[in-house]
Amino acid sequence: MAVQVLTKQDIAAPEPQENVLRNLVSAIGSNRKAVAGVVLLVFFALVALLAPFISPYDPNKLEFQQMLQPSTQHLLGTTGAGQDIFSQLIWSSRETLVLAVIAGVMTTAISVVIGVTAAYLGGFWDHVLNLFTDVFLVIPTLPLMIVISAYAQNHGLGVLIGVIVVTGWSYGARQLRAQALALRNRDFLEAARVRGERVSYIVLFEVLPNMTSLIVAIFLGAALYSVLAAAVLQYIGLGDSSDLSWGNMLYWAQHNGALLAGSPWWVLAPGLCIALLGGAFALVNYAFDEISNPALRPVKKS
């Protein structure tokens, strides 16, 4: 009985997933909640980009009377220092979005490196990285964020991003490790090893493309976590109070007793924006959950 020996040239590299982008667009388009989330994200992005053109006043200028009620001149009234609340609300969208994107990308990158490396290398490295991940999973997140922020030398945007990244990567790493373990012994990876491909090539061009939907979902979850965590830290005074952000608006509103002083929109407007932006990331995440987990996909009626 003749045995056919496969050479390196005979084993073709697996084709990349051609329908990944199509599936992502289809999942978003078929999910009303995801569509609503995309619309909200686009809206906030446009507001942040066009802030200099749609803001009626300089958000930092102390040129008005204090605690003015909403009017045609001041749509949401003025702050306790005489600043226009509506202008501050528009400009604050910039820092909030920048923080969400940067912290989300950095958190996702660490999750990918640790999670995929642990699963693919296995053995000793898997045990060490898995233990490292477990430690961060069991540590209470909010107290850890407060301790790190309180002992930081400054409370700028960089410190906020660092605190969020340090406390937010472990959950995504655990998910990616589980997915990478399921892929590690698949036929197309075995074929890549037989072809003599380097480990870096296999991880970057064979493993990660098959985890695209999960990586995007982890980024969206990390961005949501970043928005809420930053708002909490800024509200309790652990951010740079001179920055324009929705969390700092809440801090100054509480510090000046806005509700008791008859200026509820100083509290309600930034709080509503935080809720809407966080909800937008969560809604878009539904579409990517459907791609990464077939059990969550809606059943099509025949």
Phi, psi and omega per residue, in radians:
M1 nan 2.126 -3.084
A2 -1.351 2.406 3.102
V3 -1.935 2.179 -3.136
Q4 -1.497 2.192 -3.141
V5 -1.716 2.160 3.134
L6 -1.510 2.244 3.073
T7 -1.617 3.039 3.131
K8 -1.044 -0.603 -3.110
Q9 -1.313 -0.441 -3.085
D10 -1.312 -0.381 -3.086
I11 -1.640 1.892 -3.089
A12 -1.424 2.533 3.087
A13 -1.194 2.478 3.141
P14 -1.118 2.491 3.139
E15 -1.264 2.522 3.102
P16 -1.147 2.766 -3.135
Q17 -1.191 1.912 -3.059
E18 -1.351 -0.396 -3.023
N19 -1.775 0.205 -3.099
V20 -1.059 -0.922 -3.119
L21 -1.098 -0.719 3.136
R22 -1.096 -0.692 3.128
N23 -1.160 -0.672 3.124
L24 -1.116 -0.822 -3.141
V25 -1.119 -0.726 -3.136
S26 -1.120 -0.719 -3.130
A27 -1.134 -0.714 3.121
I28 -1.180 -0.770 -3.097
G29 -1.175 -0.490 -3.108
S30 -1.586 -0.041 -3.111
N31 -2.017 1.945 -3.081
R32 -1.086 -0.632 3.122
K33 -1.152 -0.691 3.117
A34 -1.153 -0.687 3.098
V35 -1.072 -0.761 3.103
A36 -1.073 -0.682 3.115
G37 -1.130 -0.735 3.121
V38 -1.112 -0.731 3.132
V39 -1.064 -0.761 3.132
L40 -1.130 -0.731 3.128
L41 -1.108 -0.748 3.112
V42 -1.109 -0.718 3.130
F43 -1.044 -0.867 -3.128
F44 -1.157 -0.620 3.100
A45 -1.118 -0.731 3.116
L46 -1.146 -0.718 3.102
V47 -1.050 -0.758 -3.141
A48 -1.138 -0.736 -3.118
L49 -1.205 -0.647 -3.050
L50 -1.710 0.248 -3.090
A51 -0.924 -0.750 -3.139
P52 -1.110 -0.400 -3.064
F53 -1.672 -0.492 -3.082
I54 -1.798 -0.179 3.103
S55 -1.373 2.160 -3.074
P56 -1.251 -0.477 -3.073
Y57 -2.404 2.898 2.983
D58 -1.192 2.134 -3.039
P59 -1.181 -0.319 -3.094
N60 -1.745 -0.094 -3.054
K61 -1.351 2.319 3.107
L62 -1.703 1.265 -2.998
E63 -2.101 0.130 -3.102
F64 -2.206 2.949 3.072
Q65 -1.204 2.693 -3.098
Q66 -1.364 2.508 3.025
M67 0.935 0.743 3.036
L68 -1.233 2.548 3.117
Q69 -1.364 2.768 3.107
P70 -0.968 2.425 -3.127
S71 -2.716 -3.107 3.103
T72 -1.169 -0.491 3.098
Q73 -1.394 -0.595 -3.129
H74 -2.317 1.733 -2.983
L75 -1.079 -0.565 3.139
L76 -2.041 0.165 -3.115
G77 1.549 -2.886 -3.140
T78 -2.203 2.843 -3.107
T79 -1.456 3.139 3.088
G80 -1.199 -0.223 3.091
A81 -1.823 0.046 3.110
G82 1.536 0.400 3.101
Q83 -1.711 2.635 -3.135
D84 -1.316 2.119 -3.069
I85 -1.175 -0.711 -3.112
F86 -1.096 -0.711 3.106
S87 -1.135 -0.727 3.099
Q88 -1.113 -0.665 -3.142
L89 -1.084 -0.738 -3.134
I90 -1.170 -0.855 -3.108
W91 -1.180 -0.520 -3.129
S92 -1.181 -0.370 3.126
S93 -1.103 -0.476 -3.118
R94 -1.120 -0.954 -3.098
E95 -1.107 -0.677 -3.112
T96 -1.111 -0.757 3.132
L97 -1.218 -0.732 3.118
V98 -1.057 -0.779 3.136
L99 -1.101 -0.745 -3.125
A100 -1.096 -0.754 -3.095
V101 -1.230 -0.858 -3.094
I102 -1.132 -0.847 3.138
A103 -1.130 -0.652 3.110
G104 -1.117 -0.757 3.130
V105 -1.142 -0.793 -3.115
M106 -1.152 -0.731 3.116
T107 -1.092 -0.767 3.136
T108 -1.131 -0.704 -3.137
A109 -1.066 -0.780 3.119
I110 -1.136 -0.706 3.112
S111 -1.066 -0.734 3.141
V112 -1.134 -0.829 -3.097
V113 -1.062 -0.869 -3.069
I114 -1.286 -0.791 -3.089
G115 -1.150 -0.854 -3.104
V116 -1.238 -0.685 3.120
T117 -1.077 -0.784 -3.141
A118 -1.060 -0.760 -3.096
A119 -1.230 -0.724 -3.041
Y120 -1.317 -0.714 -3.130
L121 -1.291 -0.697 3.116
G122 1.159 -2.974 3.065
G123 1.015 -2.334 -3.079
F124 -1.044 -0.807 -3.101
W125 -1.123 -0.625 3.103
D126 -1.113 -0.755 3.134
H127 -1.114 -0.762 -3.107
V128 -1.154 -0.872 -3.108
L129 -1.188 -0.585 3.100
N130 -1.185 -0.683 3.077
L131 -1.133 -0.745 3.105
F132 -1.038 -0.736 3.116
T133 -1.150 -0.739 -3.126
D134 -1.078 -0.650 3.133
V135 -1.044 -0.790 -3.126
F136 -1.283 -0.421 3.112
L137 -1.253 -0.594 -3.062
V138 -1.578 -0.282 3.108
I139 -1.246 2.269 3.075
P140 -1.018 2.167 -2.978
T141 -1.197 -0.904 -3.049
L142 -1.081 -0.832 3.081
P143 -1.036 -0.655 3.123
L144 -1.128 -0.743 3.107
M145 -1.080 -0.731 -3.114
I146 -1.143 -0.741 -3.128
V147 -1.119 -0.822 -3.122
I148 -1.113 -0.771 -3.125
S149 -1.155 -0.680 -3.091
A150 -1.170 -0.588 -3.096
Y151 -1.630 -0.030 3.085
A152 -1.228 2.586 -3.098
Q153 -1.227 -0.507 3.055
N154 -2.401 2.862 -3.075
H155 -2.018 0.619 -3.107
G156 -1.332 -3.074 -3.104
L157 -1.098 -0.665 -3.139
G158 -1.071 -0.685 3.117
V159 -1.162 -0.733 3.110
L160 -1.040 -0.798 3.139
I161 -1.098 -0.765 3.134
G162 -1.060 -0.755 3.137
V163 -1.104 -0.757 -3.119
I164 -1.149 -0.721 -3.132
V165 -1.155 -0.787 -3.104
V166 -1.066 -0.650 -3.060
T167 -1.642 -0.088 -2.983
G168 -2.047 0.011 -3.018
W169 -1.517 -0.392 -2.914
S170 -1.178 -0.685 -3.107
Y171 -1.118 -0.759 3.104
G172 -1.139 -0.661 3.120
A173 -1.086 -0.683 3.130
R174 -1.137 -0.730 3.115
Q175 -1.123 -0.775 -3.120
L176 -1.172 -0.632 3.092
R177 -1.074 -0.775 -3.139
A178 -1.088 -0.731 3.127
Q179 -1.184 -0.716 -3.141
A180 -1.161 -0.615 3.082
L181 -1.092 -0.644 3.119
A182 -1.191 -0.451 -3.107
L183 -1.629 -0.287 -2.915
R184 -1.023 -0.632 -3.079
N185 -1.849 0.330 3.111
R186 -1.212 2.736 -3.043
D187 -1.051 -0.700 -3.080
F188 -1.188 -0.474 3.056
L189 -1.331 -0.656 3.063
E190 -1.086 -0.685 3.107
A191 -1.109 -0.676 3.121
A192 -1.143 -0.658 3.114
R193 -1.174 -0.708 3.119
V194 -1.109 -0.620 3.114
R195 -1.213 -0.188 3.122
G196 1.493 0.392 3.131
E197 -1.200 2.606 3.103
R198 -1.249 2.746 3.136
V199 -1.048 -0.744 -3.139
S200 -1.059 -0.700 3.118
Y201 -1.136 -0.774 -3.100
I202 -1.086 -0.752 -3.119
V203 -1.179 -0.795 -3.041
L204 -1.316 -0.670 -2.990
F205 -1.933 -0.139 3.118
E206 -2.027 -0.803 -3.068
V207 -1.419 -0.966 -3.030
L208 -1.061 -0.707 3.102
P209 -1.038 -0.466 3.118
N210 -1.473 0.003 3.123
M211 -2.096 0.329 -3.037
T212 -1.009 -0.852 -3.079
S213 -1.102 -0.681 3.129
L214 -1.204 -0.677 3.123
I215 -1.117 -0.743 3.106
V216 -1.116 -0.724 3.117
A217 -1.086 -0.689 3.112
I218 -1.156 -0.682 3.089
F219 -1.067 -0.776 -3.135
L220 -1.111 -0.711 3.078
G221 -1.128 -0.681 3.114
A222 -1.172 -0.656 3.102
A223 -1.139 -0.724 3.075
L224 -1.068 -0.808 3.110
Y225 -1.046 -0.675 -3.123
S226 -1.137 -0.752 -3.137
V227 -1.064 -0.846 -3.085
L228 -1.231 -0.728 -3.124
A229 -1.139 -0.748 3.131
A230 -1.107 -0.719 3.135
A231 -1.084 -0.719 3.136
V232 -1.141 -0.820 -3.119
L233 -1.119 -0.714 3.125
Q234 -1.213 -0.643 -3.121
Y235 -1.115 -0.629 -3.133
I236 -1.572 0.169 3.006
G237 1.546 0.310 -3.131
L238 -1.740 0.175 3.023
G239 -1.866 3.140 3.059
D240 -1.385 1.897 -3.034
S241 -1.151 -0.216 3.122
S242 -1.523 -0.200 3.129
D243 -1.300 2.669 3.071
L244 -1.637 1.855 3.098
S245 -2.654 2.811 -3.136
W246 -1.151 -0.628 3.099
G247 -1.120 -0.698 3.103
N248 -1.217 -0.563 3.054
M249 -1.074 -0.720 3.094
L250 -1.150 -0.646 3.125
Y251 -1.085 -0.850 -3.122
W252 -1.217 -0.574 3.090
A253 -1.131 -0.746 3.109
Q254 -1.205 -0.672 -3.126
H255 -1.127 -0.545 -3.119
N256 -1.729 0.115 3.119
G257 1.060 0.873 -3.033
A258 -1.035 -0.742 -3.105
L259 -1.146 -0.751 3.122
L260 -1.217 -0.473 -3.127
A261 -1.500 0.032 3.102
G262 1.403 0.533 3.107
S263 -2.198 1.188 -3.042
P264 -1.171 -0.496 -3.090
W265 -1.219 -0.315 3.051
W266 -1.141 -0.480 3.104
V267 -1.675 -0.801 -3.017
L268 -1.180 -0.709 -3.047
A269 -1.098 -0.950 3.117
P270 -1.147 -0.614 3.099
G271 -1.097 -0.723 3.108
L272 -1.151 -0.693 3.123
C273 -1.129 -0.720 3.092
I274 -1.069 -0.769 -3.139
A275 -1.123 -0.721 -3.127
L276 -1.192 -0.746 3.132
L277 -1.160 -0.756 3.080
G278 -1.083 -0.728 3.093
G279 -1.117 -0.602 3.130
A280 -1.100 -0.805 3.099
F281 -1.085 -0.700 -3.137
A282 -1.160 -0.702 -3.118
L283 -1.167 -0.752 3.113
V284 -1.121 -0.553 -3.116
N285 -1.093 -0.463 -3.141
Y286 -1.028 -0.726 -3.108
A287 -1.095 -0.716 -3.114
F288 -1.316 -0.482 3.012
D289 -1.114 -0.653 3.129
E290 -1.136 -0.616 -3.138
I291 -1.281 -0.777 -3.089
S292 -1.321 -0.396 -3.140
N293 -2.251 1.735 -3.097
P294 -1.024 -0.442 -3.123
A295 -1.146 -0.361 -3.131
L296 -1.581 -0.133 -3.103
R297 -1.264 2.419 3.130
P298 -1.180 2.514 3.126
V299 -1.385 2.185 -3.130
K300 -1.386 2.316 3.120
K301 -1.356 2.368 -3.124
S302 -1.384 nan nan
